[in-house]
Amino acid sequence: MQHDFYPVDLLDMNGDIVGTKVRKDINKLVDIFHTVHIILITPKGEVVMSVIPVREDLPNVYGGKMGTTVATIRRHEESDDHAADRAVSRELFIDHMPLKKLDTCFYSQMPPKPAALFSIYYGVSEAPESYSLLDIDGLIVMTPGEIDRMIEQEPETVAYSFLQIWKDYRGKLPL
């Protein structure tokens, strides 16, 4: 079964499951769903940022902006850990990477979306030399200071989802 035909849980403004929808039918500007974000940290404490692709088949809200290394929509009855492992394997071509879960949190404001439920993970590894060109336009290794300057000087180049994660979890990353 193709990944765009899997059912996805739909959430209400409290983060409770209220239904399901097939992945390809999700409207990322209207529907509330559970997204799993993984941040890759190099052994030197740098962050591997992803350039989010602009897609016609499964449009991305933050296409063309910088974001977490990988992100995926959690499937119906899938665990957060399984979704994180699936995303790292399918998008970064890294199997069995040890990941540390930082948190699961509900954001009642996630412009331009109404809200979002995030599970946030990190893993330590060098940036992969190859990755899914369908899911990632490019990977850019940045120091925490470079990210802070980018957010301060060019906040429009960064996905709002990353801005929230960076603000709330930067201090918990091994930087």
PyMOL commands that set and color helices and strands:
alter all, ss='L'
color gray80, all
select helices_A, chain A and resi 3-5+23-25+80-92+144-153+155-157+160-172
alter helices_A, ss='H'
color red, helices_A
select strands_A, chain A and resi 7-11+17-22+34-41+47-51+66-67+70-73+100-107+116-124+138-142
alter strands_A, ss='S'
color yellow, strands_A
deselect
rebuild
show_as cartoon
